[in-house]
Amino acid sequence: MPESTPIFAILCMFIGLPLILLSIPFTLIWTHHRRKMMELRLQREIVVNQQVQAQLDAVRAEIQALRDTATQYDMSFDSSLERMERRVQLLETQRVSGNAPSWQSLPPGG
């Protein structure tokens, strides 16, 4: 075995040293590739997040428009209901006072 030790050392120098030296550029290339892939993935996620945010903003704007429309309809309904209540009250007071209701005496629209 002592005779094989120098041969093993020489083989390690001629095979191992070039492998180590060649592994450095391969490692650099691999880490550069991984970094670029991570950057691309993050950029894609940022674009997707921006698109989702834009869609959420659009939905919020639509909901706000629906709220405004519902509020306008509610106010219109309340005003119509108040007008009808005033008309009914006027008719009831005319009936209680004994006067026959005169449709010409009612104010138009309220």
C-alpha positions in Angstrom: 0.0 0.0 0.0 2.8 2.5 0.6 3.6 2.3 -3.1 0.0 3.4 -4.1 0.0 6.5 -1.9 2.0 8.6 -4.3 -0.1 7.5 -7.2 -3.2 8.4 -5.3 -1.8 11.8 -4.5 -0.9 12.5 -8.1 -4.4 11.4 -9.3 -6.0 13.7 -6.7 -3.8 16.6 -8.0 -4.6 15.9 -11.7 -8.2 15.0 -11.3 -9.4 16.7 -8.0 -7.7 20.1 -8.5 -9.2 20.7 -12.0 -12.6 19.6 -10.7 -12.4 22.1 -7.9 -11.3 24.8 -10.2 -14.1 24.0 -12.8 -16.7 23.9 -10.1 -16.2 27.5 -9.2 -17.5 28.9 -12.5 -20.3 26.4 -12.6 -21.3 27.5 -9.1 -21.2 31.1 -10.1 -23.3 30.4 -13.2 -25.8 28.4 -11.2 -26.2 31.1 -8.5 -26.5 33.8 -11.2 -29.3 31.8 -12.9 -31.1 31.3 -9.6 -30.9 35.0 -8.8 -32.3 35.9 -12.2 -35.1 33.4 -11.9 -36.0 34.8 -8.5 -36.0 38.3 -9.9 -38.3 37.3 -12.8 -40.7 35.5 -10.4 -40.8 38.6 -8.1 -41.4 40.9 -11.1 -44.3 38.6 -12.2 -45.8 38.7 -8.7 -45.5 42.5 -8.6 -47.3 42.8 -11.9 -50.0 40.3 -10.8 -50.4 42.3 -7.5 -50.7 45.5 -9.4 -53.4 44.0 -11.6 -55.3 42.7 -8.6 -55.0 46.1 -6.9 -56.4 47.8 -10.0 -59.3 45.4 -10.1 -60.0 45.9 -6.4 -60.0 49.7 -6.9 -62.4 49.3 -9.8 -64.7 47.1 -7.6 -64.5 49.7 -4.9 -65.5 52.5 -7.3 -68.5 50.4 -8.5 -69.6 49.7 -5.0 -69.4 53.5 -4.2 -71.5 54.3 -7.3 -74.1 51.7 -6.3 -74.2 53.2 -2.8 -74.8 56.6 -4.3 -77.5 55.3 -6.6 -79.2 53.5 -3.7 -79.1 56.6 -1.5 -80.6 58.7 -4.3 -83.4 56.2 -4.8 -84.0 56.0 -1.0 -84.2 59.8 -0.8 -86.6 59.9 -3.8 -88.8 57.2 -2.2 -88.9 59.0 1.1 -89.9 62.3 -0.6 -92.6 60.5 -2.5 -93.9 58.9 0.6 -93.9 62.2 2.4 -95.9 63.8 -0.4 -98.4 60.9 -0.3 -98.7 61.2 3.5 -99.4 65.0 3.1 -102.1 64.3 0.5 -103.8 61.7 2.7 -103.6 63.9 5.7 -105.2 66.8 3.6 -108.0 64.5 2.4 -108.6 63.2 6.0 -108.8 66.8 7.4 -111.2 67.8 4.6 -113.4 64.8 5.3 -113.4 65.4 9.0 -114.3 69.0 8.5 -117.2 68.0 6.3 -115.9 69.5 3.1 -116.1 67.3 0.1 -112.6 66.7 -1.4 -112.0 68.9 -4.3 -109.3 67.5 -6.6 -108.6 70.9 -8.0 -107.6 72.2 -4.6 -104.8 69.7 -4.1 -101.5 71.1 -5.1 -99.9 69.2 -8.0 -97.1 66.9 -6.9 -97.3 67.8 -3.3 
